[in-house]
Amino acid sequence: MLARRALALVVVVILMGCGKIATGDGDGLQTRDMQQREKEHLRQVHWKIYGPPSEKTVQIISEVGYCVGTNKPRIARVRIEERPRKVLLTAFLTVVPIEHEKGCADVRLGVHRFVHLKDPVGDRALYDASFSPAKLRWPR
């Protein structure tokens, strides 16, 4: 009898969790619900390179508006398009609506992200693809 109740409880827990399957994006685990909410609040952001790239890693930075006391924006993801002679990077920022209400100190905040490429940077040029046409960021 006790075994049946335990099995029933396990089945209920599994069924309740079916809509929240965890997936990884390099920043830890997120549920699909969390990923969907985040996608709804992303926008492309212009970026610059912080220091010279290493063999397969590039650090990008951006300066964005931030209302003190709210969740800090961050570069949530970067779309990477690697080609033989260039790499196109599009950075997506989490959008936190800034409400210019009494007491909101709108300040500039630096956000950064390390981008890991599949192939070495080598002699390839790095472009910010949030511009149209894409803007050369490396070499400067």
C-alpha positions in Angstrom: 0.0 0.0 0.0 2.8 2.4 0.9 4.6 1.6 -2.3 1.6 2.5 -4.4 1.2 5.8 -2.6 4.9 6.5 -3.2 4.6 5.6 -6.9 1.5 7.8 -7.3 3.3 10.7 -5.7 6.3 10.3 -8.0 4.0 10.2 -11.1 2.2 13.4 -9.9 5.6 15.1 -9.4 6.8 14.0 -12.9 3.6 15.2 -14.5 3.7 18.6 -12.8 7.2 19.1 -14.0 6.7 18.1 -17.7 6.2 21.7 -18.8 9.4 22.9 -17.1 12.1 20.8 -18.8 15.6 22.2 -18.0 18.0 23.1 -20.7 21.4 24.6 -20.7 22.6 27.7 -22.5 26.1 28.1 -21.1 24.9 30.3 -18.2 23.4 27.5 -16.2 20.0 25.7 -16.3 16.8 27.4 -17.2 13.3 26.1 -17.7 11.6 26.5 -21.0 9.1 28.8 -19.4 11.9 31.0 -18.2 13.5 30.9 -21.7 10.3 31.9 -23.4 9.7 34.9 -21.0 13.3 36.0 -21.6 12.9 35.8 -25.4 10.0 38.1 -25.2 12.2 40.8 -23.5 15.3 40.7 -25.7 16.5 43.3 -28.1 19.6 43.6 -30.2 22.3 45.8 -28.7 25.4 47.4 -30.3 28.7 46.3 -28.7 32.4 46.8 -28.8 35.3 44.5 -28.2 37.0 44.7 -24.8 40.7 44.0 -25.4 42.2 41.8 -28.1 40.5 38.5 -28.7 42.2 35.3 -27.6 42.4 32.3 -29.9 38.7 31.3 -29.8 37.2 33.8 -27.2 36.1 37.4 -27.6 34.9 39.7 -24.8 32.2 42.1 -25.9 30.9 45.1 -23.9 28.0 47.5 -24.2 26.8 50.5 -22.3 23.1 50.5 -21.5 20.5 52.5 -19.5 19.6 51.1 -16.1 17.1 52.3 -13.5 18.6 51.8 -10.0 16.6 49.4 -7.9 15.4 47.3 -10.9 16.8 44.1 -12.3 20.1 44.8 -14.1 20.1 44.2 -17.8 22.6 41.7 -19.2 23.7 40.3 -22.6 21.5 37.2 -22.5 22.8 35.6 -25.7 24.9 36.2 -28.8 24.1 34.8 -32.2 27.3 33.7 -33.9 27.7 33.4 -37.7 31.2 32.1 -38.5 32.4 32.5 -42.1 35.9 31.8 -43.6 37.0 35.4 -43.6 34.7 37.0 -41.0 32.6 36.4 -37.9 29.2 38.2 -37.5 28.1 38.6 -33.9 24.6 39.8 -32.8 24.3 40.5 -29.1 20.8 40.4 -27.4 20.2 42.3 -24.2 17.5 41.6 -21.6 15.2 44.5 -21.7 14.2 46.0 -18.4 11.7 48.8 -19.1 13.0 52.0 -17.5 10.1 53.9 -15.9 11.0 57.5 -15.5 9.1 57.9 -12.3 10.0 60.0 -9.3 13.0 58.3 -7.7 14.3 56.4 -10.7 18.0 57.2 -11.2 18.6 56.4 -14.9 22.3 55.6 -15.1 24.6 54.0 -17.7 25.7 50.5 -16.9 28.4 48.5 -18.6 27.5 44.9 -19.5 29.8 42.3 -21.0 29.9 38.7 -22.2 32.6 36.3 -23.3 31.8 34.8 -26.7 33.3 31.4 -27.5 33.9 30.6 -31.2 34.0 27.2 -32.8 37.1 28.1 -34.8 40.1 30.3 -34.0 39.7 34.0 -34.8 43.0 34.0 -36.7 42.9 36.7 -39.4 39.1 36.8 -39.6 37.4 40.2 -39.1 34.8 40.5 -36.3 31.6 42.4 -37.1 28.7 43.8 -35.0 25.7 42.4 -36.9 23.2 44.6 -35.0 24.0 47.3 -37.5 22.9 47.2 -41.1 25.3 46.9 -42.8 27.4 45.1 -40.1 30.0 47.3 -38.5 33.7 46.2 -38.3 34.9 45.8 -34.7 38.1 43.9 -35.1 40.7 44.6 -36.3 40.3 48.3 -35.3 
